[in-house]
Amino acid sequence: MPSAGLATRRAVQLAALLALAVFYTVQLAGALLPNVPVFVAASLAGLALDLYLTHRQPGLLALLGKVRFDVTTRQLLRDMLVIIGLVRIPEVPPDIERPLTLLLLASYAAHFLCQAVAQLVRRTRTLPVVTRNIDTSSLHLTHAPSRLLARQPSRRLLRFSIPGTLGLTLSASLAVEEWGLVGVSCTLLLSLGSAFYLATWLLPKKRSKGEQEVMAWLDAWLARYKPTTGMYFSGGTTSAYQANMWLSTLAELEGRPLLVLRERFMVQKIDATDVPIVCIPKVSHLMHLEHSTLKVLLHPANSGKTSQVLRIPTLKHAFINHGESDKLSSCNPYAKAYDQVWVAGEAARERYRLAEVGVDDKDIVEVGRPQLTPIRHADERAAARDGYTTVLYAPTWEGWDGNPGNTSVRLAGENIVKALLADPKVRLLYKPHPMTGSVDPRAGAADQRIRALITQANAARNGPRRGAEAAAELERRTAELDRLSTTAFRASADEMERMKIQGTPEDGNAERVRAATEAWEAAYWASFPDWEHQIVDGPRPGIFTCFNQADLLVSDVSSVVSDYLTSEKPYAVANTSGMTEDEFRGTFPTVRAGTVLSPDARQLPELLESVRAPEKDTMAQARRELKTHLLGPSDPPSLVRFNAAALELAAEAEARNVRVARRTAEIPGQRELQEAAEEAELEAPGTADPEDAVST
């Protein structure tokens, strides 16, 4: 069942398609009759609608493009109908169609010329690597040309067509030939002038350096920076959180950290950090890391492109994952491709042993979860807010395999939320996984129904609200955090311009962002009344600050439960798997110290009572023991163990490289043969990654 928003959007798109068809039909009828007012009105209305759609409904126009009814075809059809109208209207001077047709053809030729130059400019401005937090002044990068001219051909054609269409309709309505000639000439000159203007970016002064020069610059920078441990990440548009959760840990490691990305769009999705970022899309360029001082790469996620970097023999690789849970995805067979698998505690070691996916126990290293430091312990939590018990419901998403036990949203979510909302002393925080509904529309529909329940419950509650000063403080903190954590770009800024602007960050910028984030979080929670339920969307506020607000967590089998155990506060896990409670507890160790909720959520009232009366909480000791089992000991601190593991693995990589270099030196010509073989393999037909191609 589609959401109301989706239904509304589809209705608007259908109405726009019908209107577009009507305007073309009326324009043709007005031209053939001829009826000048109808003809002129339909011509201008059709152009205005097309301009509106390019700004408000780009998805609809993309669908029209797939059936070859793109903007060029639509505008050409509109101009042809205008010419027909001019021929048919008796008052218009005869033979007007000949010069106007020639001018129109010339204007279209100029448009295609401008587009060809724009493509050349875009290609020359697409560098083989993209960077952040690295000084690129020696590359002499330049600012981008206007976005309208270089990257928006549809909008450019429609906007440049405005004087031509106006001139032609004036000729039709006033029966004066000159208006059409002047208008179409303006359209022609606009396209020609734009083509010549864009061509200036192909001159040596503005032209970027070539591929070999840029890669030589990268090699020189790597030689100066001397990176030791890096993090490698590749993923889709919604997966950046998997890397962002490790940024602070990466920045704290001894040596010189580096973040290696593969997708160009991901460079701007990484949160504020002082760590240098290098995006290397092509496999052949990725191999330049082999000749750097980099020794270790950490992997927070598996991806198809991970196998490409595993081919570099001088590096050691450790899989650190982006969260640990009892799901099978936490012990993926792909993990055996890495040199080591770093886990939080003994529970993960047992999980790999039981899964029998080919990961040797000797290759598993327990390092804890260093990024959990911001989570406050149960003893540190503030007293209940005006008597309200704050419950965080944070379900995970439905996953790829269709297992009904993956998420509680579809089968139990509404029952859980109804039970919580029925308690007048509960304040509910609902924070669903950002990918909820991306695979199963039923989960997305259930999520929308849950949101509606929360909205209705808030409408039925009354109480004092925060003053205007609280909202003003949040607005001020938001502006400050945005200023520190994001970079302001011109609307026309392209990849190269952003790379130029995002050079070496100011010293201490990451610490300022951390402090600003804490201040924003405090202002965010203070801006809401104590009694109001919240739907928490987007990256802010993060899950950890929601943990700190909560007295109780309700979730699914996911890493959220493991992370929440750091606080040792009570939690519940929904069981929608079809297993009995005993089977569920036996299968998923993270559930052992929590309450198991059946799909009807009937256990919630008793659980809430135990939260409000700690003497009735019988699971406190079990949570402490499970915390150590899942996350490892608190001493030495997790970050210390993590850093020691990185140094040890780097030493192993260095020792291996020394041994290989010694053996290679003993065999004359061996190194040259090895390099030639690797180069031939990279350049062999059929081995190129289709995603390596630069999109035009």
Disulfide bonds with the S-S distance in Angstrom:
none
